[in-house]
Amino acid sequence: MSTVSLEVASMDATKFQHTPYYCEENVYLLCKTLCENGVADTSGSDLFVVFISNEKKQVPLWHQKASSRADGIVLWDYHVICVQRKKESDSEPLVWDLDSTLPFPSPLTSYVTETIQPSFQLFAEYQRFFRIVHAPLFFSHFASDRRHMKEPDGSWTAQPPPYEPIVAQDGILHNLSEYIAMSGADTLSTMDPDTVRAAISQKLGVVVSHTQLEELFTKLP
């Protein structure tokens, strides 16, 4: 086990900023903190923000803290996690999920098995898709003014974070909907390394199915 693996194995999820139901902002700040405390590269080059959703905005995930069930299943409209992949290491990618009851972080393989449960037979409308965005691009382009968390009368569906909303470097105030819009038609048709490299360099990254997720992280430059 590498020194980094030993260090991150002791991370305490409660030490990170976390506002329930604002997972996209939680992960934004999580990635920033990992860069600042030396667990990740200072630029975030080894971090990837992963949005999980589908056309119906109904994605079942297991081992979630918000669940009242023994198996921890929750049907989210979308969810956001961070995956860390060290470029110059043979160690397995790590998943940072502040809303999970699994170890923090967890190896990608075990996270997929326990949280995604690919062997569980789901109806087509519940299939999960994953938008993987390189963290440096996410830091530059992501924005949320939290409009999606407001009722028609202007009240909050869940209490917002105490800090100011995240604004993109170009001044955009809200583009969350672009990140959570995904369907089977958006997924990569090939895992050719050149195709993956070109896709991951885009603002909105690349969309894959659960069967492609682990392979994608072996193809990244």
Z-matrix of the N, CA and C atoms (Angstrom, degrees):
N
C 1 1.469
C 2 1.525 1 108.95
N 3 1.310 2 117.15 1 134.85
C 4 1.456 3 121.01 2 -177.50
C 5 1.525 4 110.66 3 -77.37
N 6 1.336 5 114.88 4 167.50
C 7 1.466 6 120.45 5 178.76
C 8 1.517 7 111.03 6 -61.09
N 9 1.339 8 116.48 7 -40.78
C 10 1.461 9 120.34 8 179.83
C 11 1.519 10 110.27 9 -61.95
N 12 1.332 11 117.04 10 -42.82
C 13 1.455 12 120.37 11 -179.00
C 14 1.524 13 110.91 12 -62.01
N 15 1.347 14 116.29 13 -39.40
C 16 1.455 15 119.55 14 178.69
C 17 1.517 16 110.56 15 -65.31
N 18 1.318 17 116.33 16 -38.16
C 19 1.457 18 120.90 17 -177.91
C 20 1.517 19 110.82 18 -67.84
N 21 1.316 20 117.77 19 -49.37
C 22 1.448 21 120.01 20 -174.72
C 23 1.521 22 112.09 21 -72.25
N 24 1.345 23 117.13 22 -21.70
C 25 1.460 24 119.52 23 -179.73
C 26 1.519 25 111.64 24 -64.10
N 27 1.345 26 116.78 25 -23.05
C 28 1.456 27 120.16 26 -177.22
C 29 1.525 28 113.17 27 -97.41
N 30 1.322 29 117.61 28 6.49
C 31 1.459 30 120.64 29 -177.43
C 32 1.523 31 111.22 30 -64.48
N 33 1.310 32 115.82 31 139.85
C 34 1.465 33 122.86 32 -179.52
C 35 1.523 34 108.18 33 -105.39
N 36 1.327 35 116.87 34 115.08
C 37 1.461 36 121.30 35 -176.65
C 38 1.525 37 112.46 36 -60.70
N 39 1.329 38 116.94 37 -27.70
C 40 1.467 39 119.46 38 -177.99
C 41 1.527 40 112.39 39 -71.73
N 42 1.331 41 117.28 40 -10.85
C 43 1.465 42 120.70 41 179.38
C 44 1.533 43 112.15 42 -82.00
N 45 1.326 44 116.29 43 -7.83
C 46 1.462 45 120.66 44 -177.93
C 47 1.538 46 110.45 45 -100.88
N 48 1.322 47 115.24 46 149.02
C 49 1.460 48 120.96 47 175.87
C 50 1.522 49 109.58 48 -59.22
N 51 1.319 50 117.80 49 128.15
C 52 1.463 51 121.09 50 -179.78
C 53 1.520 52 109.86 51 -147.12
N 54 1.329 53 114.95 52 120.08
C 55 1.458 54 121.35 53 174.36
C 56 1.518 55 107.56 54 -116.81
N 57 1.338 56 118.50 55 118.41
C 58 1.473 57 120.42 56 -178.36
C 59 1.526 58 112.21 57 -52.76
N 60 1.329 59 115.63 58 136.01
C 61 1.471 60 125.10 59 176.08
C 62 1.536 61 113.81 60 74.40
N 63 1.315 62 117.05 61 10.36
C 64 1.467 63 121.01 62 174.62
C 65 1.530 64 108.45 63 -122.76
N 66 1.341 65 115.87 64 53.64
C 67 1.464 66 120.61 65 -172.44
C 68 1.522 67 113.18 66 -62.90
N 69 1.331 68 118.16 67 -32.10
C 70 1.460 69 119.91 68 -179.24
C 71 1.534 70 111.16 69 -65.62
N 72 1.330 71 116.51 70 -38.32
C 73 1.462 72 119.92 71 177.64
C 74 1.528 73 110.84 72 -75.73
N 75 1.324 74 116.31 73 -36.58
C 76 1.460 75 119.59 74 176.83
C 77 1.523 76 111.34 75 -58.75
N 78 1.332 77 115.99 76 -42.85
C 79 1.463 78 120.07 77 -178.62
C 80 1.529 79 110.73 78 -72.25
N 81 1.306 80 117.78 79 -36.91
C 82 1.463 81 121.01 80 175.45
C 83 1.534 82 109.69 81 -55.31
N 84 1.328 83 116.82 82 -49.08
C 85 1.461 84 121.28 83 -178.94
C 86 1.523 85 111.64 84 -72.13
N 87 1.324 86 117.07 85 -34.38
C 88 1.466 87 121.20 86 175.66
C 89 1.525 88 110.49 87 -58.41
N 90 1.327 89 116.39 88 -48.72
C 91 1.468 90 120.94 89 179.95
C 92 1.528 91 110.69 90 -61.34
N 93 1.315 92 116.91 91 -42.72
C 94 1.465 93 120.59 92 178.31
C 95 1.529 94 110.81 93 -60.33
N 96 1.328 95 116.36 94 -42.49
C 97 1.461 96 120.81 95 -178.98
C 98 1.521 97 111.19 96 -67.08
N 99 1.332 98 117.63 97 -41.55
C 100 1.463 99 120.78 98 178.45
C 101 1.522 100 110.87 99 -61.37
N 102 1.324 101 116.40 100 -34.61
C 103 1.471 102 120.52 101 177.09
C 104 1.523 103 110.65 102 -70.15
N 105 1.323 104 116.11 103 -40.80
C 106 1.463 105 120.85 104 -175.58
C 107 1.528 106 112.58 105 -72.05
N 108 1.350 107 117.15 106 -34.03
C 109 1.471 108 118.53 107 -175.85
C 110 1.535 109 113.35 108 -93.48
N 111 1.343 110 116.60 109 6.40
C 112 1.454 111 120.33 110 173.45
C 113 1.514 112 115.83 111 86.15
N 114 1.325 113 118.31 112 1.27
C 115 1.462 114 120.57 113 176.85
C 116 1.525 115 110.33 114 -72.72
N 117 1.320 116 116.61 115 -32.30
C 118 1.468 117 122.81 116 176.91
C 119 1.524 118 109.38 117 -117.96
N 120 1.327 119 116.16 118 166.58
C 121 1.453 120 120.59 119 174.36
C 122 1.531 121 109.38 120 -57.65
N 123 1.304 122 117.07 121 147.47
C 124 1.464 123 120.43 122 -176.74
C 125 1.527 124 112.84 123 -59.94
N 126 1.341 125 116.48 124 -29.25
C 127 1.468 126 120.61 125 179.70
C 128 1.522 127 112.51 126 -87.27
N 129 1.329 128 116.19 127 -11.36
C 130 1.461 129 119.81 128 -175.99
C 131 1.511 130 112.85 129 81.65
N 132 1.331 131 117.48 130 17.19
C 133 1.466 132 120.35 131 -175.70
C 134 1.527 133 113.39 132 -65.51
N 135 1.331 134 117.67 133 -20.06
C 136 1.463 135 120.27 134 179.02
C 137 1.532 136 112.44 135 -98.97
N 138 1.328 137 116.74 136 9.81
C 139 1.465 138 121.58 137 -178.85
C 140 1.522 139 111.43 138 -112.68
N 141 1.336 140 114.80 139 144.49
C 142 1.461 141 121.63 140 178.61
C 143 1.529 142 108.70 141 -135.08
N 144 1.316 143 115.61 142 130.26
C 145 1.461 144 121.46 143 177.41
C 146 1.515 145 107.61 144 -90.55
N 147 1.322 146 116.42 145 129.21
C 148 1.469 147 120.99 146 -174.92
C 149 1.525 148 109.78 147 -120.07
N 150 1.333 149 115.57 148 116.16
C 151 1.461 150 122.42 149 174.79
C 152 1.522 151 108.19 150 -93.04
N 153 1.319 152 117.15 151 134.99
C 154 1.460 153 122.90 152 -179.67
C 155 1.522 154 108.61 153 -119.01
N 156 1.331 155 117.20 154 121.02
C 157 1.462 156 120.20 155 179.68
C 158 1.527 157 108.86 156 -165.31
N 159 1.338 158 116.17 157 -167.16
C 160 1.460 159 123.02 158 174.59
C 161 1.524 160 108.88 159 -163.14
N 162 1.319 161 116.77 160 -177.06
C 163 1.463 162 120.35 161 -176.98
C 164 1.518 163 112.71 162 -62.48
N 165 1.326 164 116.67 163 -37.65
C 166 1.465 165 121.63 164 -177.46
C 167 1.523 166 112.67 165 -81.53
N 168 1.332 167 116.90 166 -8.18
C 169 1.465 168 121.66 167 -174.52
C 170 1.528 169 110.74 168 55.08
N 171 1.350 170 114.31 169 47.55
C 172 1.457 171 121.90 170 177.50
C 173 1.524 172 108.18 171 -140.85
N 174 1.328 173 116.47 172 98.01
C 175 1.463 174 120.00 173 -177.00
C 176 1.528 175 110.16 174 -123.48
N 177 1.333 176 117.26 175 116.33
C 178 1.465 177 120.38 176 177.68
C 179 1.525 178 111.19 177 -79.85
N 180 1.327 179 115.77 178 129.29
C 181 1.454 180 122.44 179 175.45
C 182 1.524 181 108.60 180 -132.27
N 183 1.328 182 116.15 181 141.83
C 184 1.453 183 121.92 182 -177.95
C 185 1.534 184 111.01 183 -98.58
N 186 1.334 185 115.38 184 165.00
C 187 1.471 186 123.08 185 176.81
C 188 1.524 187 112.09 186 59.06
N 189 1.336 188 115.74 187 45.69
C 190 1.451 189 121.03 188 178.30
C 191 1.532 190 110.75 189 -103.79
N 192 1.312 191 116.52 190 136.78
C 193 1.464 192 121.66 191 -177.71
C 194 1.530 193 112.36 192 -61.61
N 195 1.323 194 117.33 193 -28.13
C 196 1.469 195 120.95 194 -176.97
C 197 1.522 196 112.98 195 -76.25
N 198 1.323 197 117.39 196 -8.30
C 199 1.465 198 121.14 197 -176.87
C 200 1.530 199 111.46 198 -79.07
N 201 1.325 200 114.99 199 149.04
C 202 1.466 201 121.01 200 174.17
C 203 1.526 202 110.64 201 -104.17
N 204 1.339 203 116.94 202 4.23
C 205 1.461 204 122.46 203 -178.43
C 206 1.522 205 111.04 204 -96.98
N 207 1.320 206 114.97 205 156.68
C 208 1.471 207 120.35 206 -179.42
C 209 1.520 208 112.03 207 -63.21
N 210 1.342 209 116.90 208 -34.01
C 211 1.466 210 119.87 209 -179.12
C 212 1.531 211 112.61 210 -84.49
N 213 1.333 212 116.46 211 -4.51
C 214 1.461 213 120.50 212 175.87
C 215 1.508 214 115.00 213 71.48
N 216 1.329 215 118.10 214 20.60
C 217 1.468 216 119.27 215 -177.75
C 218 1.532 217 111.45 216 -77.86
N 219 1.325 218 115.07 217 139.40
C 220 1.462 219 123.20 218 175.23
C 221 1.523 220 107.82 219 -135.79
N 222 1.321 221 116.72 220 141.31
C 223 1.460 222 121.55 221 174.93
C 224 1.524 223 107.25 222 -100.32
N 225 1.341 224 115.23 223 95.49
C 226 1.460 225 120.72 224 -179.00
C 227 1.522 226 110.74 225 -86.04
N 228 1.340 227 116.81 226 155.59
C 229 1.465 228 119.54 227 169.01
C 230 1.531 229 108.67 228 -76.71
N 231 1.315 230 115.63 229 -35.38
C 232 1.467 231 122.13 230 171.10
C 233 1.516 232 107.09 231 -161.40
N 234 1.312 233 115.89 232 163.00
C 235 1.454 234 120.85 233 176.83
C 236 1.523 235 107.63 234 -144.01
N 237 1.326 236 116.85 235 157.67
C 238 1.466 237 121.20 236 -178.52
C 239 1.530 238 109.07 237 -135.13
N 240 1.316 239 115.47 238 133.63
C 241 1.455 240 122.17 239 177.95
C 242 1.531 241 108.85 240 -133.12
N 243 1.325 242 116.16 241 172.40
C 244 1.460 243 121.72 242 173.86
C 245 1.520 244 108.54 243 -117.93
N 246 1.330 245 116.94 244 136.99
C 247 1.465 246 121.91 245 173.17
C 248 1.519 247 108.06 246 -118.30
N 249 1.320 248 115.25 247 130.25
C 250 1.465 249 121.36 248 179.05
C 251 1.518 250 109.80 249 -107.59
N 252 1.321 251 115.63 250 125.86
C 253 1.469 252 121.51 251 177.94
C 254 1.514 253 108.69 252 -128.47
N 255 1.330 254 115.55 253 109.40
C 256 1.454 255 120.67 254 178.79
C 257 1.532 256 109.64 255 -73.94
N 258 1.316 257 117.32 256 124.95
C 259 1.461 258 121.83 257 -176.23
C 260 1.517 259 112.86 258 -63.41
N 261 1.321 260 117.24 259 -42.77
C 262 1.464 261 121.14 260 -173.99
C 263 1.527 262 110.43 261 -105.09
N 264 1.316 263 116.36 262 46.08
C 265 1.456 264 120.30 263 -179.01
C 266 1.516 265 109.59 264 -146.18
N 267 1.316 266 115.74 265 146.05
C 268 1.460 267 120.65 266 176.68
C 269 1.522 268 111.23 267 -89.92
N 270 1.315 269 117.34 268 0.27
C 271 1.455 270 120.65 269 -178.88
C 272 1.523 271 110.59 270 -69.28
N 273 1.313 272 115.53 271 152.98
C 274 1.461 273 121.30 272 -177.71
C 275 1.529 274 110.63 273 -71.18
N 276 1.328 275 117.25 274 146.07
C 277 1.468 276 119.48 275 174.91
C 278 1.522 277 111.18 276 -56.14
N 279 1.333 278 115.40 277 149.03
C 280 1.458 279 121.82 278 -178.76
C 281 1.519 280 110.67 279 -112.78
N 282 1.330 281 115.94 280 141.62
C 283 1.463 282 121.92 281 177.71
C 284 1.527 283 109.51 282 -105.01
N 285 1.323 284 114.74 283 127.73
C 286 1.462 285 121.92 284 175.51
C 287 1.531 286 107.22 285 -108.06
N 288 1.330 287 117.09 286 107.77
C 289 1.465 288 122.32 287 -179.64
C 290 1.524 289 108.33 288 -127.69
N 291 1.308 290 116.52 289 105.51
C 292 1.458 291 121.61 290 -177.12
C 293 1.523 292 113.17 291 -69.22
N 294 1.335 293 116.85 292 -15.03
C 295 1.468 294 120.90 293 -178.22
C 296 1.520 295 112.57 294 -101.23
N 297 1.312 296 117.49 295 6.24
C 298 1.461 297 122.12 296 -176.22
C 299 1.526 298 111.54 297 -99.89
N 300 1.342 299 115.64 298 150.31
C 301 1.460 300 121.22 299 174.49
C 302 1.530 301 111.21 300 -89.82
N 303 1.320 302 117.67 301 -2.75
C 304 1.460 303 121.81 302 178.08
C 305 1.532 304 110.01 303 -74.30
N 306 1.344 305 117.58 304 167.01
C 307 1.471 306 120.07 305 177.60
C 308 1.527 307 111.01 306 -53.32
N 309 1.329 308 115.80 307 148.46
C 310 1.465 309 122.43 308 -175.65
C 311 1.524 310 109.34 309 -122.26
N 312 1.361 311 116.90 310 105.44
C 313 1.465 312 127.33 311 0.80
C 314 1.524 313 111.45 312 -85.27
N 315 1.348 314 115.43 313 174.07
C 316 1.464 315 122.23 314 176.84
C 317 1.523 316 110.15 315 -119.45
N 318 1.334 317 118.43 316 145.88
C 319 1.462 318 120.24 317 172.59
C 320 1.531 319 109.62 318 -58.67
N 321 1.318 320 116.48 319 142.42
C 322 1.458 321 120.96 320 -176.40
C 323 1.530 322 112.25 321 -56.21
N 324 1.319 323 117.38 322 -43.53
C 325 1.466 324 120.14 323 -177.59
C 326 1.524 325 111.96 324 -59.83
N 327 1.323 326 116.80 325 -46.63
C 328 1.463 327 119.35 326 -179.20
C 329 1.523 328 111.09 327 -70.58
N 330 1.339 329 116.98 328 -33.73
C 331 1.468 330 119.99 329 177.80
C 332 1.527 331 110.65 330 -63.22
N 333 1.331 332 116.05 331 -44.95
C 334 1.467 333 120.13 332 178.51
C 335 1.528 334 110.13 333 -60.99
N 336 1.325 335 116.50 334 -45.58
C 337 1.463 336 120.65 335 -178.95
C 338 1.518 337 111.67 336 -61.50
N 339 1.334 338 116.89 337 -44.69
C 340 1.461 339 120.95 338 -173.27
C 341 1.530 340 113.77 339 -85.27
N 342 1.315 341 117.48 340 -38.14
C 343 1.470 342 121.48 341 -174.21
C 344 1.517 343 112.94 342 -94.07
N 345 1.328 344 116.79 343 -42.85
C 346 1.469 345 120.92 344 -179.87
C 347 1.527 346 110.37 345 -83.99
N 348 1.333 347 116.19 346 -33.82
C 349 1.463 348 123.10 347 -178.62
C 350 1.538 349 111.66 348 47.52
N 351 1.344 350 116.89 349 64.51
C 352 1.467 351 121.36 350 -176.31
C 353 1.521 352 114.08 351 -61.08
N 354 1.333 353 117.89 352 -21.82
C 355 1.468 354 120.25 353 179.56
C 356 1.524 355 112.53 354 -78.54
N 357 1.329 356 116.68 355 -12.89
C 358 1.465 357 120.87 356 179.64
C 359 1.528 358 109.09 357 -76.73
N 360 1.296 359 117.09 358 125.60
C 361 1.466 360 121.54 359 -176.44
C 362 1.531 361 110.52 360 -77.45
N 363 1.324 362 116.19 361 116.23
C 364 1.461 363 122.23 362 -178.36
C 365 1.516 364 111.00 363 -113.88
N 366 1.335 365 116.82 364 150.77
C 367 1.454 366 120.42 365 170.37
C 368 1.526 367 108.34 366 -65.30
N 369 1.329 368 116.31 367 153.13
C 370 1.465 369 121.40 368 -173.83
C 371 1.524 370 112.96 369 -54.85
N 372 1.333 371 117.61 370 -35.60
C 373 1.468 372 119.52 371 -176.37
C 374 1.527 373 113.31 372 -69.67
N 375 1.339 374 117.02 373 -11.42
C 376 1.457 375 120.35 374 179.41
C 377 1.531 376 113.34 375 -103.43
N 378 1.327 377 117.36 376 6.19
C 379 1.460 378 120.03 377 178.88
C 380 1.527 379 109.86 378 -62.57
N 381 1.326 380 116.51 379 139.03
C 382 1.453 381 121.63 380 -178.43
C 383 1.527 382 111.82 381 -95.05
N 384 1.320 383 115.68 382 137.49
C 385 1.453 384 121.59 383 173.42
C 386 1.529 385 108.16 384 -120.71
N 387 1.335 386 115.00 385 154.80
C 388 1.458 387 120.52 386 -170.97
C 389 1.527 388 109.89 387 -129.81
N 390 1.318 389 115.59 388 121.79
C 391 1.470 390 120.08 389 174.69
C 392 1.529 391 107.35 390 -100.82
N 393 1.333 392 115.94 391 114.88
C 394 1.457 393 121.44 392 -177.81
C 395 1.526 394 109.12 393 -101.39
N 396 1.329 395 115.69 394 120.51
C 397 1.464 396 122.08 395 -176.81
C 398 1.530 397 108.83 396 -121.14
N 399 1.324 398 116.87 397 129.11
C 400 1.460 399 120.84 398 178.74
C 401 1.528 400 108.62 399 -64.61
N 402 1.321 401 117.14 400 131.12
C 403 1.457 402 121.47 401 -173.52
C 404 1.531 403 114.18 402 -55.65
N 405 1.348 404 120.65 403 -42.58
C 406 1.467 405 118.51 404 178.84
C 407 1.534 406 112.72 405 -57.82
N 408 1.324 407 117.11 406 -36.45
C 409 1.464 408 120.42 407 176.78
C 410 1.522 409 111.13 408 -71.38
N 411 1.318 410 116.24 409 -37.15
C 412 1.460 411 121.13 410 178.07
C 413 1.527 412 110.20 411 -63.14
N 414 1.320 413 117.04 412 -44.11
C 415 1.461 414 120.61 413 178.45
C 416 1.534 415 111.34 414 -57.84
N 417 1.322 416 116.43 415 -37.04
C 418 1.466 417 120.72 416 -176.40
C 419 1.517 418 113.38 417 -78.41
N 420 1.331 419 116.91 418 -38.53
C 421 1.464 420 120.01 419 -166.94
C 422 1.527 421 116.69 420 -108.20
N 423 1.330 422 118.38 421 -22.64
C 424 1.460 423 119.40 422 -174.50
C 425 1.530 424 111.92 423 -70.83
N 426 1.334 425 114.80 424 143.30
C 427 1.470 426 120.67 425 176.94
C 428 1.527 427 109.75 426 -151.41
N 429 1.312 428 115.38 427 143.35
C 430 1.466 429 120.23 428 175.43
C 431 1.522 430 110.06 429 -149.67
N 432 1.331 431 115.54 430 121.92
C 433 1.466 432 119.54 431 174.64
C 434 1.535 433 110.85 432 -97.11
N 435 1.356 434 115.10 433 8.08
C 436 1.472 435 122.86 434 173.76
C 437 1.523 436 113.76 435 70.32
N 438 1.308 437 118.17 436 19.27
C 439 1.461 438 121.00 437 -179.77
C 440 1.526 439 112.46 438 -61.28
N 441 1.341 440 115.95 439 -29.46
C 442 1.470 441 120.55 440 -178.58
C 443 1.526 442 112.16 441 -69.79
N 444 1.319 443 116.76 442 -10.68
C 445 1.462 444 120.89 443 -179.65
C 446 1.522 445 112.51 444 -104.41
N 447 1.316 446 116.51 445 17.25
C 448 1.465 447 120.35 446 179.73
C 449 1.525 448 111.57 447 -113.44
N 450 1.316 449 114.76 448 142.06
C 451 1.461 450 122.17 449 173.79
C 452 1.528 451 108.61 450 -77.72
N 453 1.349 452 117.35 451 164.65
C 454 1.472 453 119.49 452 178.06
C 455 1.527 454 114.04 453 -55.24
N 456 1.331 455 116.44 454 -28.92
C 457 1.472 456 118.92 455 -179.47
C 458 1.529 457 112.69 456 -85.38
N 459 1.352 458 116.46 457 3.14
C 460 1.453 459 120.59 458 177.41
C 461 1.511 460 115.20 459 92.79
N 462 1.320 461 117.78 460 -6.12
C 463 1.465 462 120.51 461 178.40
C 464 1.525 463 110.26 462 -77.09
N 465 1.317 464 116.84 463 159.15
C 466 1.462 465 122.17 464 -178.13
C 467 1.528 466 111.05 465 -85.64
N 468 1.329 467 116.27 466 138.53
C 469 1.467 468 120.28 467 172.99
C 470 1.517 469 110.25 468 -77.11
N 471 1.330 470 117.01 469 -24.63
C 472 1.464 471 123.50 470 174.22
C 473 1.527 472 106.84 471 -151.70
N 474 1.312 473 116.15 472 141.36
C 475 1.459 474 120.97 473 -176.87
C 476 1.528 475 110.94 474 -56.51
N 477 1.341 476 118.50 475 127.17
C 478 1.473 477 121.19 476 -176.66
C 479 1.519 478 112.25 477 -75.01
N 480 1.339 479 116.93 478 165.08
C 481 1.467 480 120.89 479 176.33
C 482 1.523 481 110.98 480 -61.17
N 483 1.336 482 116.98 481 158.71
C 484 1.469 483 120.66 482 -176.96
C 485 1.524 484 114.91 483 -77.96
N 486 1.344 485 116.81 484 -12.62
C 487 1.462 486 120.63 485 -177.28
C 488 1.533 487 110.33 486 -96.33
N 489 1.317 488 116.30 487 170.49
C 490 1.457 489 121.63 488 -178.75
C 491 1.533 490 111.10 489 -68.36
N 492 1.353 491 118.18 490 150.30
C 493 1.472 492 121.01 491 178.04
C 494 1.523 493 111.91 492 -58.93
N 495 1.335 494 115.55 493 154.46
C 496 1.461 495 121.86 494 -179.64
C 497 1.526 496 109.53 495 -81.14
N 498 1.317 497 116.47 496 128.20
C 499 1.465 498 123.41 497 179.73
C 500 1.525 499 108.71 498 -114.95
N 501 1.329 500 117.78 499 136.74
C 502 1.462 501 121.71 500 178.98
C 503 1.527 502 110.41 501 -67.93
N 504 1.336 503 115.57 502 159.79
C 505 1.459 504 119.85 503 -177.97
C 506 1.521 505 112.41 504 -62.35
N 507 1.338 506 116.79 505 -27.29
C 508 1.469 507 119.38 506 179.47
C 509 1.526 508 112.51 507 -89.19
N 510 1.319 509 117.19 508 7.74
C 511 1.454 510 120.78 509 176.42
C 512 1.520 511 115.46 510 92.99
N 513 1.325 512 117.63 511 -4.90
C 514 1.463 513 120.58 512 177.24
C 515 1.524 514 109.20 513 -60.11
N 516 1.347 515 116.41 514 137.05
C 517 1.460 516 120.96 515 -175.86
C 518 1.519 517 113.72 516 -96.67
N 519 1.335 518 116.69 517 -26.09
C 520 1.467 519 118.03 518 -176.38
C 521 1.529 520 110.63 519 -156.72
N 522 1.335 521 115.71 520 122.25
C 523 1.464 522 119.73 521 174.64
C 524 1.531 523 111.04 522 -145.35
N 525 1.318 524 117.10 523 19.74
C 526 1.464 525 121.08 524 -179.29
C 527 1.522 526 112.10 525 -53.61
N 528 1.336 527 116.89 526 -39.32
C 529 1.462 528 120.78 527 -176.96
C 530 1.525 529 112.14 528 -59.19
N 531 1.338 530 117.88 529 -29.26
C 532 1.464 531 120.86 530 178.33
C 533 1.525 532 111.00 531 -67.62
N 534 1.303 533 116.44 532 -34.18
C 535 1.464 534 120.87 533 -177.07
C 536 1.526 535 112.49 534 -77.35
N 537 1.339 536 117.16 535 -32.41
C 538 1.466 537 119.21 536 -176.00
C 539 1.527 538 112.64 537 -94.86
N 540 1.345 539 117.41 538 -2.16
C 541 1.468 540 120.77 539 176.23
C 542 1.521 541 108.86 540 -81.86
N 543 1.336 542 117.00 541 114.69
C 544 1.475 543 119.82 542 179.60
C 545 1.515 544 110.21 543 -161.33
N 546 1.336 545 114.76 544 150.86
C 547 1.458 546 121.71 545 179.03
C 548 1.520 547 108.63 546 -151.47
N 549 1.320 548 116.37 547 176.24
C 550 1.452 549 120.89 548 179.22
C 551 1.515 550 112.59 549 -59.61
N 552 1.326 551 116.49 550 -30.25
C 553 1.460 552 120.47 551 -179.05
C 554 1.524 553 112.32 552 -68.59
N 555 1.333 554 116.91 553 -17.91
C 556 1.460 555 121.28 554 -177.93
C 557 1.530 556 113.25 555 -88.44
N 558 1.323 557 117.19 556 -11.64
C 559 1.461 558 119.80 557 -173.15
C 560 1.531 559 111.69 558 -71.92
N 561 1.319 560 115.31 559 153.21
C 562 1.461 561 121.12 560 179.00
C 563 1.528 562 110.40 561 -60.62
N 564 1.321 563 116.06 562 137.08
C 565 1.461 564 120.46 563 178.19
C 566 1.527 565 111.37 564 -87.40
N 567 1.325 566 115.56 565 -17.20
C 568 1.462 567 120.75 566 178.35
C 569 1.508 568 109.66 567 -144.82
N 570 1.330 569 116.59 568 149.18
C 571 1.455 570 120.89 569 177.74
C 572 1.521 571 111.12 570 -102.34
N 573 1.337 572 115.82 571 23.42
C 574 1.454 573 120.77 572 176.36
C 575 1.532 574 109.40 573 -55.31
N 576 1.343 575 118.13 574 131.34
C 577 1.468 576 120.91 575 -176.23
C 578 1.521 577 114.61 576 -53.84
N 579 1.333 578 117.58 577 -37.63
C 580 1.461 579 119.90 578 179.25
C 581 1.529 580 111.00 579 -66.32
N 582 1.329 581 116.42 580 -38.84
C 583 1.466 582 120.73 581 178.23
C 584 1.520 583 110.34 582 -65.88
N 585 1.329 584 116.21 583 -43.85
C 586 1.466 585 120.88 584 179.07
C 587 1.523 586 110.32 585 -62.81
N 588 1.328 587 117.31 586 -44.05
C 589 1.461 588 121.98 587 -178.92
C 590 1.531 589 110.93 588 -61.13
N 591 1.316 590 116.93 589 -42.17
C 592 1.462 591 120.69 590 179.94
C 593 1.533 592 111.03 591 -67.56
N 594 1.328 593 115.99 592 -40.91
C 595 1.461 594 120.22 593 -176.93
C 596 1.530 595 111.60 594 -68.70
N 597 1.316 596 117.16 595 -41.64
C 598 1.468 597 120.36 596 -174.98
C 599 1.524 598 111.53 597 -72.70
N 600 1.325 599 117.22 598 -12.87
C 601 1.462 600 120.61 599 177.91
C 602 1.528 601 112.23 600 -86.02
N 603 1.330 602 116.41 601 -2.10
C 604 1.458 603 121.27 602 179.94
C 605 1.533 604 111.05 603 -87.04
N 606 1.312 605 116.27 604 154.76
C 607 1.469 606 122.14 605 -178.75
C 608 1.522 607 112.70 606 -52.51
N 609 1.328 608 116.68 607 -44.48
C 610 1.458 609 121.26 608 -177.28
C 611 1.526 610 112.94 609 -95.56
N 612 1.316 611 116.73 610 9.29
C 613 1.443 612 120.59 611 173.94
C 614 1.512 613 114.87 612 64.50
N 615 1.318 614 115.57 613 -141.09
C 616 1.464 615 122.21 614 -173.50
C 617 1.519 616 109.61 615 -134.71
N 618 1.335 617 116.74 616 146.16
C 619 1.464 618 122.13 617 178.09
C 620 1.521 619 109.13 618 -108.60
N 621 1.338 620 116.10 619 132.49
C 622 1.461 621 121.16 620 177.57
C 623 1.530 622 109.33 621 -134.25
N 624 1.338 623 115.07 622 164.37
C 625 1.460 624 120.99 623 174.69
C 626 1.523 625 109.15 624 -88.60
N 627 1.329 626 117.06 625 173.63
C 628 1.463 627 118.90 626 -179.16
C 629 1.529 628 111.81 627 -66.55
N 630 1.338 629 116.62 628 -24.65
C 631 1.464 630 119.59 629 178.45
C 632 1.524 631 112.05 630 -75.90
N 633 1.337 632 117.12 631 -17.92
C 634 1.466 633 121.69 632 -179.22
C 635 1.524 634 113.12 633 -99.77
N 636 1.326 635 116.70 634 -12.89
C 637 1.460 636 120.80 635 -168.99
C 638 1.524 637 113.26 636 -58.30
N 639 1.316 638 117.71 637 -54.28
C 640 1.462 639 119.81 638 -177.14
C 641 1.530 640 111.40 639 -66.23
N 642 1.329 641 117.17 640 -38.06
C 643 1.464 642 120.07 641 179.25
C 644 1.517 643 110.82 642 -63.39
N 645 1.322 644 116.74 643 -37.38
C 646 1.470 645 119.76 644 -178.03
C 647 1.521 646 111.22 645 -55.19
N 648 1.312 647 117.26 646 -41.00
C 649 1.460 648 120.06 647 -176.08
C 650 1.531 649 112.83 648 -73.30
N 651 1.321 650 116.93 649 -10.46
C 652 1.464 651 120.26 650 172.51
C 653 1.526 652 110.80 651 -89.17
N 654 1.341 653 117.01 652 -13.69
C 655 1.462 654 121.41 653 -176.87
C 656 1.533 655 112.67 654 -100.51
N 657 1.317 656 116.74 655 -11.45
C 658 1.460 657 119.37 656 -176.60
C 659 1.525 658 110.95 657 -66.41
N 660 1.333 659 116.82 658 143.91
C 661 1.473 660 120.60 659 -179.73
C 662 1.527 661 111.29 660 -67.39
